[in-house]
Amino acid sequence: MSTAYVVVTVLGAVMAGFSAASVFLGAEWTVKPLADYGVPRSWWPWLGAAKAAGAVGLLAGLFVPVIGATAAAGLVLYFLGAVVTVLRARWFSHVPFPLLYAAPAAASLVLWF
């Protein structure tokens, strides 16, 4: 296991965990855009739980690599779905934000191989 893999994986876990906490705590910079994009409020806890599970999975992957790879792939798919949601809402200037969160998960997956 390389140092780069550990650093990128921990960074991805911290970012996903922060994003999940932002949803759970109702941080305005997170929940207002969700409302603006048309994401139903009833989905927000599930979206936060998915990000939290991804964060935990990335950290678990440091000990059981297959779990980390699965979590990284899940987070990449999650944030690609977020990009689609942003594009459908026509908030093109917001596209970089989910990509920023997807980047360490994608890098972790690439470094895993």
All heavy atoms as an XYZ file, in Angstrom:
834
protein
N       0.853     -1.166      0.000
C       0.000      0.000      0.000
C       0.904      1.236      0.000
O       1.731      1.416      0.888
C      -0.895     -0.039      1.241
C      -1.831      1.101      1.354
S      -2.960      1.033      2.768
C      -3.534     -0.632      2.784
N       0.733      2.098     -0.986
C       1.603      3.259     -1.108
C       1.135      4.414     -0.222
O      -0.031      4.488      0.184
C       1.642      3.719     -2.569
O       0.416      4.329     -2.919
N       2.052      5.313      0.026
C       1.733      6.508      0.804
C       0.701      7.356      0.074
O      -0.210      7.916      0.695
C       3.016      7.323      1.072
O       3.952      6.490      1.740
C       2.727      8.551      1.892
N       0.838      7.462     -1.239
C      -0.115      8.250     -2.026
C      -1.527      7.690     -1.877
O      -2.495      8.456     -1.719
C       0.300      8.252     -3.494
N      -1.657      6.378     -1.912
C      -2.968      5.747     -1.751
C      -3.575      6.093     -0.395
O      -4.741      6.458     -0.295
C      -2.860      4.230     -1.917
C      -4.139      3.501     -1.590
C      -5.211      3.517     -2.479
C      -4.300      2.821     -0.390
C      -6.398      2.869     -2.181
C      -5.475      2.171     -0.077
C      -6.525      2.192     -0.982
O      -7.702      1.557     -0.676
N      -2.775      5.998      0.654
C      -3.280      6.282      2.004
C      -3.708      7.742      2.112
O      -4.796      8.052      2.610
C      -2.216      5.933      3.072
C      -2.648      6.415      4.447
C      -1.935      4.441      3.077
N      -2.872      8.660      1.623
C      -3.179     10.086      1.716
C      -4.448     10.424      0.936
O      -5.346     11.099      1.447
C      -1.981     10.934      1.228
C      -2.362     12.388      1.064
C      -0.810     10.787      2.185
N      -4.542      9.949     -0.287
C      -5.707     10.247     -1.128
C      -6.969      9.612     -0.542
O      -8.043     10.226     -0.547
C      -5.454      9.769     -2.579
C      -6.717      9.776     -3.399
C      -4.398     10.634     -3.228
N      -6.845      8.412     -0.020
C      -7.999      7.722      0.559
C      -8.500      8.441      1.803
O      -9.707      8.650      1.972
C      -7.645      6.259      0.867
O      -7.288      5.606     -0.352
C      -8.807      5.526      1.498
N      -7.595      8.837      2.670
C      -7.997      9.563      3.882
C      -8.600     10.915      3.507
O      -9.622     11.321      4.069
C      -6.809      9.708      4.858
C      -7.140     10.657      5.995
C      -6.405      8.340      5.404
N      -8.004     11.607      2.533
C      -8.564     12.881      2.070
C      -9.971     12.681      1.528
O     -10.883     13.450      1.844
C      -7.663     13.497      1.003
C      -8.182     14.788      0.372
C      -8.251     15.907      1.406
C      -7.307     15.189     -0.810
N     -10.170     11.655      0.726
C     -11.501     11.363      0.185
C     -12.500     11.051      1.282
O     -13.651     11.504      1.232
N     -12.067     10.310      2.285
C     -12.957      9.977      3.404
C     -13.327     11.225      4.191
O     -14.488     11.408      4.573
C     -12.297      8.939      4.309
N     -12.360     12.091      4.424
C     -12.630     13.336      5.160
C     -13.596     14.217      4.371
O     -14.553     14.781      4.928
C     -11.312     14.082      5.478
C     -11.578     15.502      5.958
C     -10.505     13.309      6.504
N     -13.368     14.332      3.071
C     -14.245     15.171      2.246
C     -15.664     14.609      2.180
O     -16.639     15.351      2.311
C     -13.658     15.337      0.844
C     -12.420     16.213      0.835
S     -11.641     16.332     -0.791
C     -12.884     17.243     -1.701
N     -15.788     13.303      1.983
C     -17.119     12.690      1.933
C     -17.803     12.794      3.291
O     -19.012     13.062      3.366
C     -17.017     11.235      1.485
N     -17.050     12.594      4.357
C     -17.611     12.719      5.704
C     -18.062     14.136      5.990
O     -19.127     14.362      6.582
N     -17.279     15.116      5.575
C     -17.661     16.520      5.737
C     -18.937     16.822      4.964
O     -19.841     17.492      5.469
C     -16.521     17.432      5.269
C     -16.888     18.880      5.240
C     -16.938     19.619      6.417
C     -17.190     19.514      4.052
C     -17.283     20.958      6.404
C     -17.535     20.844      4.020
C     -17.582     21.576      5.203
N     -19.015     16.314      3.759
C     -20.200     16.533      2.933
C     -21.435     15.886      3.567
O     -22.523     16.471      3.576
C     -19.965     15.978      1.527
O     -21.043     16.248      0.680
N     -21.266     14.692      4.115
C     -22.380     14.012      4.783
C     -22.815     14.796      6.020
O     -24.013     15.007      6.244
C     -21.961     12.595      5.176
N     -21.844     15.243      6.811
C     -22.170     16.016      8.015
C     -22.886     17.307      7.655
O     -23.805     17.733      8.370
C     -20.902     16.313      8.807
N     -22.495     17.923      6.550
C     -23.147     19.156      6.110
C     -24.621     18.926      5.811
O     -25.462     19.775      6.118
C     -22.457     19.713      4.867
O     -21.125     20.053      5.141
N     -24.930     17.793      5.223
C     -26.329     17.464      4.936
C     -27.066     17.171      6.247
O     -28.156     17.696      6.486
C     -26.437     16.263      3.970
C     -27.876     15.803      3.842
C     -25.878     16.624      2.613
N     -26.469     16.347      7.092
C     -27.126     15.975      8.356
C     -27.371     17.188      9.252
O     -28.392     17.268      9.930
C     -26.298     14.947      9.126
C     -26.266     13.582      8.494
C     -25.092     12.848      8.488
C     -27.397     13.023      7.917
C     -25.044     11.582      7.918
C     -27.361     11.759      7.355
C     -26.186     11.041      7.353
N     -26.445     18.133      9.255
C     -26.567     19.306     10.113
C     -27.362     20.435      9.459
O     -27.609     21.453     10.094
C     -25.177     19.808     10.522
C     -24.355     18.827     11.351
C     -22.946     19.360     11.578
C     -25.047     18.538     12.678
N     -27.737     20.246      8.202
C     -28.544     21.241      7.507
C     -27.793     22.514      7.173
O     -28.379     23.605      7.168
N     -26.507     22.394      6.877
C     -25.707     23.561      6.515
C     -26.298     24.213      5.271
O     -26.554     23.544      4.263
C     -24.263     23.151      6.266
N     -26.497     25.516      5.357
C     -27.183     26.225      4.274
C     -26.465     26.086      2.933
O     -27.103     25.968      1.892
C     -27.346     27.699      4.630
C     -28.191     28.438      3.616
C     -28.491     29.869      4.003
O     -28.303     30.224      5.186
O     -28.906     30.618      3.122
N     -25.123     26.107      2.951
C     -24.386     26.007      1.693
C     -24.561     24.643      1.028
O     -24.231     24.474     -0.132
C     -22.911     26.323      1.896
C     -22.154     25.280      2.664
C     -21.623     24.118      2.191
C     -21.870     25.295      4.063
N     -21.025     23.404      3.212
C     -21.159     24.111      4.374
C     -22.136     26.189      5.094
C     -20.725     23.801      5.652
C     -21.687     25.876      6.364
C     -20.992     24.705      6.633
N     -25.096     23.693      1.758
C     -25.346     22.371      1.189
C     -26.818     22.160      0.865
O     -27.155     21.705     -0.229
C     -24.881     21.270      2.161
O     -23.496     21.444      2.420
C     -25.099     19.891      1.585
N     -27.696     22.479      1.802
C     -29.111     22.153      1.607
C     -29.833     23.147      0.692
O     -30.777     22.761      0.005
C     -29.864     21.991      2.945
C     -29.293     20.823      3.727
C     -29.841     23.256      3.766
N     -29.390     24.392      0.653
C     -30.044     25.341     -0.253
C     -29.866     24.926     -1.716
O     -30.847     24.909     -2.467
C     -29.550     26.763     -0.019
C     -30.305     27.781     -0.881
C     -29.870     29.187     -0.614
C     -30.592     30.206     -1.442
N     -31.072     29.824     -2.745
N     -28.635     24.593     -2.136
C     -28.508     24.112     -3.519
C     -29.316     22.842     -3.790
O     -29.891     22.703     -4.873
C     -27.008     23.854     -3.683
C     -26.368     24.749     -2.696
C     -27.322     24.795     -1.525
N     -29.386     21.930     -2.812
C     -30.201     20.729     -3.024
C     -31.640     21.112     -3.321
O     -32.271     20.551     -4.230
C     -30.134     19.813     -1.797
C     -28.838     19.044     -1.577
C     -28.896     18.287     -0.252
C     -28.550     18.100     -2.717
N     -32.171     22.069     -2.563
C     -33.537     22.532     -2.792
C     -33.642     23.215     -4.157
O     -34.611     23.001     -4.898
C     -33.966     23.476     -1.679
N     -32.639     24.025     -4.495
C     -32.646     24.724     -5.786
C     -32.594     23.753     -6.959
O     -33.163     24.014     -8.020
C     -31.469     25.696     -5.886
C     -31.590     26.877     -4.941
O     -32.708     27.137     -4.438
O     -30.555     27.539     -4.692
N     -31.902     22.640     -6.786
C     -31.795     21.635     -7.851
C     -33.063     20.798     -7.973
O     -33.203     20.014     -8.903
C     -30.622     20.678     -7.621
C     -29.272     21.318     -7.463
C     -28.296     20.694     -6.699
C     -28.948     22.530     -8.065
C     -27.038     21.253     -6.541
C     -27.696     23.098     -7.899
C     -26.748     22.458     -7.131
O     -25.506     23.013     -6.971
N     -33.949     20.894     -7.001
C     -35.182     20.124     -7.031
C     -35.074     18.753     -6.390
O     -35.920     17.888     -6.635
N     -34.049     18.539     -5.569
C     -33.901     17.256     -4.881
C     -34.915     17.223     -3.731
O     -34.904     18.111     -2.879
C     -32.471     17.069     -4.328
C     -32.354     15.761     -3.560
C     -31.457     17.135     -5.458
N     -35.800     16.242     -3.699
C     -36.802     16.186     -2.628
C     -36.151     16.120     -1.246
O     -35.162     15.403     -1.039
C     -37.576     14.895     -2.915
C     -37.293     14.580     -4.342
C     -35.937     15.132     -4.644
N     -36.714     16.857     -0.316
C     -36.171     16.910      1.050
C     -36.136     15.520      1.700
O     -35.252     15.222      2.492
C     -36.994     17.877      1.886
C     -36.396     18.149      3.228
C     -37.118     19.301      3.933
N     -36.627     19.498      5.266
C     -35.551     20.185      5.598
N     -34.843     20.755      4.649
N     -35.183     20.307      6.845
N     -37.078     14.670      1.340
C     -37.117     13.326      1.918
C     -35.898     12.493      1.506
O     -35.582     11.496      2.152
C     -38.404     12.609      1.513
O     -38.453     12.446      0.107
N     -35.200     12.881      0.456
C     -34.017     12.156      0.006
C     -32.760     12.560      0.770
O     -31.774     11.821      0.785
C     -33.754     12.419     -1.475
C     -34.739     11.830     -2.418
C     -35.972     11.304     -2.151
C     -34.563     11.733     -3.823
N     -36.577     10.902     -3.302
C     -35.737     11.153     -4.358
C     -33.558     12.089     -4.697
C     -35.901     10.911     -5.704
C     -33.732     11.853     -6.045
C     -34.887     11.260     -6.535
N     -32.749     13.755      1.364
C     -31.536     14.299      1.957
C     -30.897     13.392      2.989
O     -29.669     13.192      2.946
C     -31.787     15.690      2.538
C     -32.193     16.716      1.514
C     -32.327     16.541      0.163
C     -32.534     18.073      1.758
N     -32.735     17.703     -0.432
C     -32.870     18.662      0.519
C     -32.596     18.847      2.910
C     -33.242     19.991      0.400
C     -32.972     20.171      2.789
C     -33.284     20.741      1.548
N     -31.647     12.815      3.925
C     -30.983     11.913      4.886
C     -30.343     10.699      4.211
O     -29.266     10.244      4.620
C     -32.108     11.478      5.826
C     -33.173     12.509      5.667
C     -33.056     13.013      4.262
N     -30.988     10.185      3.174
C     -30.435      9.026      2.461
C     -29.164      9.408      1.705
O     -28.209      8.618      1.644
C     -31.471      8.447      1.493
C     -32.652      7.904      2.218
C     -33.899      8.452      2.301
C     -32.693      6.718      3.006
N     -34.705      7.685      3.084
C     -33.996      6.608      3.533
C     -31.761      5.745      3.323
C     -34.384      5.559      4.353
C     -32.146      4.691      4.143
C     -33.450      4.610      4.644
N     -29.156     10.599      1.129
C     -27.958     11.064      0.422
C     -26.804     11.266      1.408
O     -25.668     10.882      1.125
C     -28.263     12.366     -0.329
C     -29.306     12.243     -1.450
C     -29.622     13.611     -2.029
C     -28.829     11.293     -2.532
N     -27.116     11.838      2.566
C     -26.094     11.995      3.597
C     -25.578     10.651      4.084
O     -24.376     10.468      4.291
N     -26.496      9.705      4.252
C     -26.091      8.362      4.705
C     -25.200      7.671      3.668
O     -24.244      6.980      4.030
C     -27.325      7.512      4.997
N     -25.502      7.867      2.389
C     -24.674      7.259      1.341
C     -23.254      7.829      1.374
O     -22.271      7.083      1.252
C     -25.315      7.488     -0.028
N     -23.146      9.139      1.562
C     -21.814      9.750      1.639
C     -21.078      9.297      2.901
O     -19.872      9.034      2.848
C     -21.929     11.276      1.601
C     -22.359     11.788      0.236
C     -22.281     13.288      0.156
C     -23.569     13.912      0.586
N     -23.621     15.361      0.279
N     -21.791      9.213      4.008
C     -21.164      8.755      5.254
C     -20.690      7.310      5.110
O     -19.576      6.964      5.548
C     -22.142      8.886      6.417
N     -21.494      6.472      4.501
C     -21.094      5.073      4.282
C     -19.876      4.996      3.373
O     -18.972      4.180      3.595
C     -22.260      4.276      3.687
N     -19.836      5.851      2.367
C     -18.670      5.896      1.486
C     -17.410      6.299      2.234
O     -16.338      5.727      2.024
N     -17.541      7.279      3.129
C     -16.391      7.730      3.915
C     -15.880      6.612      4.810
O     -14.671      6.347      4.874
C     -16.778      8.954      4.746
N     -16.795      5.934      5.490
C     -16.407      4.823      6.369
C     -15.796      3.690      5.538
O     -14.797      3.082      5.929
C     -17.623      4.332      7.185
C     -17.317      3.035      7.915
C     -18.060      5.409      8.174
N     -16.378      3.431      4.385
C     -15.858      2.380      3.518
C     -14.452      2.669      3.019
O     -13.619      1.764      2.925
N     -14.183      3.941      2.696
C     -12.824      4.287      2.270
C     -11.818      4.008      3.385
O     -10.740      3.454      3.139
C     -12.749      5.762      1.869
C     -13.319      6.140      0.511
C     -13.248      7.652      0.312
C     -12.611      5.424     -0.617
N     -12.179      4.404      4.602
C     -11.268      4.156      5.729
C     -11.123      2.664      6.007
O     -10.015      2.182      6.294
C     -11.752      4.893      6.973
C     -11.680      6.423      6.889
C     -12.267      7.045      8.140
C     -10.254      6.894      6.647
N     -12.218      1.921      5.910
C     -12.147      0.463      6.100
C     -11.273     -0.170      5.029
O     -10.614     -1.191      5.274
C     -13.544     -0.143      6.072
N     -11.234      0.452      3.858
C     -10.429     -0.061      2.760
C      -8.940     -0.024      3.025
O      -8.168     -0.710      2.348
N      -8.542      0.761      4.006
C      -7.126      0.749      4.373
C      -6.737     -0.571      5.019
O      -5.560     -0.928      5.065
C      -6.817      1.921      5.313
C      -6.992      3.311      4.704
C      -6.806      4.381      5.775
C      -6.032      3.527      3.542
N      -7.727     -1.295      5.533
C      -7.486     -2.585      6.185
C      -8.004     -3.756      5.354
O      -7.432     -4.841      5.397
C      -8.137     -2.590      7.577
C      -7.661     -1.454      8.428
C      -8.419     -0.313      8.570
C      -6.424     -1.513      9.047
C      -7.969      0.757      9.331
C      -5.957     -0.456      9.809
C      -6.734      0.688      9.949
N      -9.104     -3.532      4.627
C      -9.675     -4.545      3.732
C      -9.827     -3.868      2.363
O     -10.841     -3.221      2.098
C     -11.041     -5.055      4.246
C     -11.573     -6.149      3.347
C     -10.932     -5.536      5.684
N      -8.824     -3.981      1.509
C      -8.783     -3.196      0.271
C     -10.016     -3.294     -0.623
O     -10.399     -2.316     -1.257
C      -7.539     -3.732     -0.443
C      -6.668     -4.215      0.658
C      -7.606     -4.764      1.691
N     -10.639     -4.451     -0.680
C     -11.817     -4.598     -1.545
C     -12.966     -3.681     -1.089
O     -13.689     -3.140     -1.906
C     -12.217     -6.080     -1.595
C     -13.652     -6.340     -1.376
C     -11.769     -6.697     -2.874
N     -13.096     -3.484      0.207
C     -14.134     -2.591      0.721
C     -13.837     -1.158      0.295
O     -14.728     -0.413     -0.113
C     -14.251     -2.698      2.258
C     -14.772     -4.076      2.642
C     -15.143     -1.602      2.824
C     -14.776     -4.343      4.134
N     -12.577     -0.763      0.351
C     -12.197      0.579     -0.068
C     -12.451      0.828     -1.534
O     -12.935      1.895     -1.928
N     -12.141     -0.161     -2.355
C     -12.383     -0.013     -3.796
C     -13.871      0.089     -4.091
O     -14.304      0.904     -4.917
C     -11.767     -1.194     -4.556
N     -14.666     -0.708     -3.389
C     -16.113     -0.661     -3.573
C     -16.673      0.685     -3.119
O     -17.515      1.284     -3.807
C     -16.790     -1.809     -2.794
O     -16.214     -3.050     -3.217
C     -18.281     -1.830     -3.014
N     -16.192      1.176     -1.990
C     -16.641      2.472     -1.485
C     -16.228      3.591     -2.437
O     -17.016      4.508     -2.711
C     -16.071      2.721     -0.095
N     -15.010      3.533     -2.946
C     -14.536      4.554     -3.879
C     -15.387      4.559     -5.149
O     -15.790      5.618     -5.636
C     -13.068      4.323     -4.220
N     -15.676      3.373     -5.672
C     -16.518      3.287     -6.869
C     -17.912      3.833     -6.580
O     -18.485      4.566     -7.400
C     -16.595      1.837     -7.343
N     -18.453      3.506     -5.411
C     -19.768      4.021     -5.035
C     -19.780      5.530     -4.912
O     -20.726      6.195     -5.371
N     -18.743      6.113     -4.322
C     -18.675      7.567     -4.196
C     -18.525      8.241     -5.560
O     -19.132      9.282     -5.815
C     -17.531      7.976     -3.268
C     -17.804      7.805     -1.781
C     -16.531      8.007     -0.972
C     -18.888      8.767     -1.317
N     -17.729      7.646     -6.431
C     -17.593      8.206     -7.782
C     -18.953      8.207     -8.476
O     -19.359      9.213     -9.068
C     -16.539      7.437     -8.607
C     -16.599      7.816    -10.067
C     -15.147      7.694     -8.044
N     -19.671      7.098     -8.395
C     -21.004      7.036     -9.009
C     -21.964      8.028     -8.356
O     -22.759      8.682     -9.037
C     -21.561      5.616     -8.927
C     -20.853      4.588     -9.795
C     -21.388      3.195     -9.505
C     -21.005      4.929    -11.271
N     -21.898      8.156     -7.028
C     -22.747      9.106     -6.307
C     -22.515     10.517     -6.834
O     -23.457     11.242     -7.168
C     -22.460      9.039     -4.809
C     -23.217     10.089     -4.027
C     -24.439      9.786     -3.453
C     -22.731     11.383     -3.893
C     -25.149     10.746     -2.757
C     -23.435     12.344     -3.212
C     -24.644     12.034     -2.642
O     -25.347     12.992     -1.972
N     -21.252     10.930     -6.898
C     -20.961     12.301     -7.300
C     -21.171     12.527     -8.799
O     -21.485     13.642     -9.216
C     -19.571     12.723     -6.833
C     -19.514     12.937     -5.339
C     -18.750     12.118     -4.533
C     -20.262     13.936     -4.746
C     -18.715     12.306     -3.157
C     -20.238     14.130     -3.370
C     -19.472     13.324     -2.573
N     -21.055     11.489     -9.612
C     -21.445     11.620    -11.020
C     -22.958     11.834    -11.131
O     -23.429     12.607    -11.961
C     -21.003     10.408    -11.838
C     -19.499     10.314    -12.092
C     -19.173      9.044    -12.886
C     -18.982     11.538    -12.825
N     -23.710     11.160    -10.262
C     -25.151     11.413    -10.195
C     -25.444     12.839     -9.769
O     -26.384     13.475    -10.259
N     -24.632     13.361     -8.867
C     -24.791     14.757     -8.451
C     -24.515     15.700     -9.624
O     -25.222     16.712     -9.787
C     -23.861     15.066     -7.285
N     -23.523     15.376    -10.440
C     -23.251     16.196    -11.629
C     -24.462     16.194    -12.557
O     -24.871     17.243    -13.056
C     -21.987     15.691    -12.369
C     -21.861     16.337    -13.743
C     -20.742     15.958    -11.539
N     -25.047     15.025    -12.766
C     -26.234     14.929    -13.619
C     -27.370     15.777    -13.040
O     -28.069     16.495    -13.773
C     -26.664     13.457    -13.803
C     -28.024     13.354    -14.474
C     -25.608     12.700    -14.585
N     -27.558     15.719    -11.743
C     -28.603     16.511    -11.086
C     -28.368     18.000    -11.296
O     -29.303     18.749    -11.613
C     -28.647     16.193     -9.576
O     -28.934     14.811     -9.420
C     -29.690     17.022     -8.863
N     -27.130     18.439    -11.142
C     -26.791     19.850    -11.333
C     -27.029     20.253    -12.791
O     -27.582     21.329    -13.063
C     -25.328     20.115    -10.899
C     -24.891     21.510    -11.304
C     -25.173     19.911     -9.408
N     -26.626     19.405    -13.717
C     -26.835     19.712    -15.134
C     -28.313     19.772    -15.487
O     -28.744     20.657    -16.246
C     -26.123     18.686    -16.014
C     -24.597     18.740    -16.010
C     -24.018     17.564    -16.789
C     -24.106     20.062    -16.571
N     -29.103     18.859    -14.949
C     -30.549     18.871    -15.215
C     -31.210     20.120    -14.671
O     -32.175     20.612    -15.230
C     -31.209     17.627    -14.632
C     -30.839     16.368    -15.407
C     -31.620     15.207    -14.917
N     -33.033     15.530    -15.045
C     -34.002     14.654    -15.106
N     -33.699     13.380    -15.045
N     -35.243     15.012    -15.216
N     -30.667     20.638    -13.560
C     -31.207     21.858    -12.963
C     -30.690     23.108    -13.692
O     -31.124     24.212    -13.383
C     -30.849     21.924    -11.489
N     -29.761     22.907    -14.618
C     -29.164     23.986    -15.410
C     -28.377     24.991    -14.563
O     -28.354     26.174    -14.845
C     -30.217     24.697    -16.262
C     -30.898     23.782    -17.250
C     -31.670     24.563    -18.291
N     -32.330     23.717    -19.233
C     -31.757     23.097    -20.258
N     -30.476     23.203    -20.445
N     -32.461     22.363    -21.085
N     -27.691     24.479    -13.548
C     -26.806     25.295    -12.711
C     -25.367     24.949    -13.114
O     -24.605     24.398    -12.333
C     -27.042     25.000    -11.231
C     -28.283     25.589    -10.704
C     -29.557     25.228    -11.002
C     -28.393     26.670     -9.780
N     -30.449     25.999    -10.320
C     -29.754     26.900     -9.555
C     -27.464     27.457     -9.110
C     -30.210     27.890     -8.698
C     -27.917     28.426     -8.255
C     -29.273     28.639     -8.060
N     -25.034     25.281    -14.331
C     -23.767     24.848    -14.913
C     -22.547     25.325    -14.119
O     -21.523     24.651    -14.101
C     -23.674     25.293    -16.372
C     -24.818     24.788    -17.207
C     -25.734     25.670    -17.754
C     -24.996     23.429    -17.409
C     -26.797     25.202    -18.509
C     -26.058     22.944    -18.168
C     -26.958     23.841    -18.719
N     -22.658     26.459    -13.457
C     -21.524     26.960    -12.680
C     -21.263     26.120    -11.429
O     -20.203     26.245    -10.816
C     -21.758     28.422    -12.281
O     -22.877     28.528    -11.427
N     -22.201     25.241    -11.057
C     -22.041     24.402     -9.867
C     -21.457     23.020    -10.177
O     -21.213     22.249     -9.253
C     -23.385     24.227     -9.160
C     -23.868     25.474     -8.496
N     -24.849     25.467     -7.552
C     -23.511     26.779     -8.634
C     -25.083     26.704     -7.143
N     -24.272     27.516     -7.790
N     -21.241     22.713    -11.437
C     -20.727     21.392    -11.817
C     -19.383     21.062    -11.155
O     -19.174     19.915    -10.743
C     -20.655     21.251    -13.355
C     -19.879     20.009    -13.771
C     -22.048     21.237    -13.950
N     -18.471     22.025    -11.007
C     -17.176     21.660    -10.396
C     -17.268     21.145     -8.958
O     -16.391     20.395     -8.529
C     -16.379     22.970    -10.441
C     -16.993     23.759    -11.543
C     -18.449     23.391    -11.536
N     -18.296     21.512     -8.220
C     -18.352     21.124     -6.804
C     -18.463     19.610     -6.610
O     -17.670     19.033     -5.866
C     -19.455     21.889     -6.076
C     -19.228     23.373     -6.097
C     -20.089     24.209     -6.761
C     -18.116     23.923     -5.476
C     -19.867     25.579     -6.792
C     -17.879     25.285     -5.502
C     -18.754     26.124     -6.164
N     -19.416     18.915     -7.248
C     -19.420     17.454     -7.061
C     -18.189     16.782     -7.663
O     -17.722     15.764     -7.148
C     -20.711     16.991     -7.734
C     -21.193     18.126     -8.548
C     -20.591     19.372     -7.989
N     -17.627     17.376     -8.716
C     -16.413     16.799     -9.297
C     -15.236     16.911     -8.330
O     -14.394     16.014     -8.259
C     -16.077     17.493    -10.623
C     -17.033     17.219    -11.771
C     -16.649     18.052    -12.992
C     -17.083     15.741    -12.118
N     -15.214     18.004     -7.569
C     -14.159     18.183     -6.570
C     -14.224     17.093     -5.509
O     -13.192     16.575     -5.075
C     -14.306     19.563     -5.921
C     -13.274     19.943     -4.879
C     -11.909     20.143     -5.532
C     -13.695     21.217     -4.173
N     -15.435     16.710     -5.111
C     -15.601     15.645     -4.114
C     -15.353     14.265     -4.721
O     -14.939     13.342     -4.020
C     -16.996     15.713     -3.493
C     -17.135     16.805     -2.470
C     -17.633     18.053     -2.808
C     -16.744     16.592     -1.150
C     -17.739     19.065     -1.867
C     -16.845     17.591     -0.201
C     -17.349     18.825     -0.567
O     -17.443     19.823      0.370
N     -15.627     14.116     -6.004
C     -15.418     12.818     -6.666
C     -13.941     12.542     -6.927
O     -13.524     11.382     -6.963
C     -16.189     12.766     -7.986
N     -13.149     13.595     -7.075
C     -11.747     13.432     -7.474
C     -10.929     12.543     -6.539
O     -10.259     11.616     -7.019
C     -11.096     14.801     -7.640
N     -10.949     12.763     -5.211
C     -10.130     11.871     -4.382
C     -10.639     10.432     -4.362
O      -9.843      9.497     -4.257
C     -10.172     12.496     -2.988
C     -11.205     13.540     -3.018
C     -11.529     13.848     -4.435
N     -11.948     10.247     -4.479
C     -12.473      8.880     -4.530
C     -12.005      8.191     -5.809
O     -11.592      7.027     -5.785
C     -14.003      8.889     -4.444
N     -12.037      8.924     -6.926
C     -11.563      8.363     -8.192
C     -10.070      8.071     -8.136
O      -9.607      7.015     -8.590
C     -11.883      9.315     -9.345
N      -9.312      8.994     -7.555
C      -7.864      8.794     -7.433
C      -7.565      7.589     -6.535
O      -6.653      6.810     -6.824
C      -7.202     10.056     -6.886
N      -8.326      7.438     -5.484
C      -8.151      6.291     -4.597
C      -8.396      4.990     -5.352
O      -7.642      4.020     -5.201
C      -9.111      6.407     -3.409
O      -9.038      5.267     -2.600
N      -9.417      4.988     -6.175
C      -9.736      3.798     -6.958
C      -8.616      3.492     -7.953
O      -8.186      2.342     -8.111
C     -11.071      3.991     -7.678
C     -11.671      2.790     -8.381
C     -11.898      1.654     -7.400
C     -12.993      3.177     -9.041
N      -8.112      4.522     -8.607
C      -7.030      4.336     -9.579
C      -5.767      3.821     -8.871
O      -5.109      2.892     -9.359
C      -6.735      5.661    -10.326
C      -5.427      5.577    -11.098
C      -7.892      5.998    -11.255
N      -5.448      4.416     -7.725
C      -4.253      3.986     -7.005
C      -4.404      2.589     -6.409
O      -3.413      1.899     -6.176
C      -3.920      4.998     -5.893
C      -3.400      6.355     -6.379
C      -3.323      7.330     -5.216
C      -2.063      6.195     -7.060
N      -5.636      2.171     -6.149
C      -5.876      0.828     -5.632
C      -5.419     -0.225     -6.651
O      -4.883     -1.263     -6.283
C      -7.345      0.652     -5.295
C      -7.684     -0.699     -4.750
C      -7.429     -1.163     -3.493
C      -8.346     -1.772     -5.431
N      -7.894     -2.458     -3.351
C      -8.462     -2.847     -4.546
C      -8.857     -1.911     -6.719
C      -9.061     -4.055     -4.882
C      -9.456     -3.108     -7.066
C      -9.560     -4.164     -6.140
N      -5.679      0.066     -7.947
C      -5.278     -0.863     -8.996
C      -3.777     -0.810     -9.155
O      -3.072     -1.610     -9.492
C      -5.966     -0.541    -10.329
C      -7.408     -0.934    -10.353
C      -8.406      0.028    -10.362
C      -7.794     -2.258    -10.335
C      -9.740     -0.328    -10.379
C      -9.124     -2.623    -10.351
C     -10.101     -1.652    -10.369
